[in-house]
Amino acid sequence: MAMKIPKSGFRTMFKEGTQYFEGVEETVLRNIDAVTELYEKLRTSFGPNGTNKMIINHLEKLFVTKDAATMLREMEVQHPAAKLVVMASEMQEQQVGDNTNYVVLLSTSLLIEAAKLFEYGLSMTQIVDGFDKCLKVVEEVLPGLSVKTITDLSDVNEVRKAVRASITSKQYENEDFIADLVSQACVQTMPKNFKNFNVDNIRIVKILGSSVSDSTVVNGMVFHRKCEGEIIQADKCRVAVFACAFDVMHTETKGTILMNNATDLLSFSKEEEILVEKQVKELADAGVNVIVAGGKFGDLHVHFMNKYKIMGVRLMSKFDLRRLCRQFQAQAQARICCPPIESLGTCDKAETKEIGAATVVVFSKDSEASNLATIVVRAASRPKMEDIERAIDDAINTYKALSKDARLLAGAGASEICLARAIRAKAAEAATIDRENKLGKIEHYTYENYATAFECIPKQFVDNLGLNPVEILAKLYTAHEEGKQNTGINVFNGEFMDAVEENIFDPLHGKLSAIRLATEAVLKILQIDQIIMAKRAGGPKVKGPQPQDDDDDFGGMA
């Protein structure tokens, strides 16, 4: 009979199968290796010359994109340290809507530099304290690197310059056209107080076919639906919105009607027709010529709508109904009735159009300013349309960031070099304060390596271009030392350029948020000294969400 060897130490507290790691070698360095693996998957997608990734998720849905937020959302990252970086990137996506790949690249570069500092003999506590001080330096220095402030967010030309860079990284060669669409839509929907700008006020409708150059901006709303009935156009519309079906209401319980002869049957049907006609006629007398319902339209109701020249539109999405009510200043009714005048919405024109092979209903306004705008995206394939939609989303979020802080930094890697030089200046101060002071030397090392981490951004631009990063980075530093602080890398030919003259900007709010989140994620990872992983639970896996209907692919929402 085999003897049972008793467990020793911490293992006496945990169940069988629990994994345990401790020490710098097993925890911190392993965590850095895991994050580096994630970095290797995403770094080649950074910038305008980044390559696309083809991802098939667990629902077998295909994604062809270079958008880091989409890739991280669809990939199933298991390692806990890599998950921390993914969570930081997701938080950047929620708060800013752009620079998600920037967070991953900077986090990994900081971790690699932290590993070098550990090899130099610094403790993790000293590294964490030094990086925390470096973040405070960045928060002080970065606002001073602002090269431009957009004073008028209603100027389409100024907005186009500001959002162009976020589109270029995902839709190279289409950036100018898409930036023009986004700037028009944002300016149209901007409220009087621009700080109240809502990204939900801009819809995106994808219609398969044609080319990207046929995409347009509609001052109003576009729905991938058909009209109910024969009336397909209405001018100077007065709109009644119902959250219920526009049909005869049925009781929840069954009812029994006793009919003795044919006359009873005819009179019952006649009474129903009289009731329905009365409902529709009351709406027509109130001036209503468009009815929008959240459910089906009954045949009898459609008949009388045709008689009184009323256009009917069915919207299945409650979010679309809310947007429609906000657009027309209407109030949705819970039951069929004649709403008061103040509850009716107004619209200049409602019509049915054919765009390609798709039939859409368009609610438009003639005035330039509108509560809502719709960008109609055209492309030859659905993955292409979805990628354009993601680029538009990032550009709209960039405009949202500008409404909070309208300051802009020089793009193309120029601001990163300026930051690195400023942090190295602090490192020189720390080294010269007291050369005999050991603490000053430690700060010097952490400042130096923190500054080096920012070089990963211009290096990746050059690497994706297929050139020598070391040589070009040295020349870039030389240009900045000569006083050309706006000098960046031309990602199309590898030469140097003035980022301000070429209208390549990065919003200050988004970049500062990315640096904060990346640094905080790194500090969390460096402070881990033990990893305890419980044994996975057995049993069947929980079923994931089922794939949506094909109809949903036609009408995305921003």
Order of alpha helices (4+ residues) and beta strands (2+ residues): beta-alpha-alpha-beta-beta-alpha-alpha-alpha-alpha-beta-alpha-alpha-beta-beta-beta-beta-beta-alpha-beta-alpha-beta-alpha-beta-beta-beta-alpha-beta-alpha-alpha-alpha-alpha-beta-beta-beta-alpha-beta
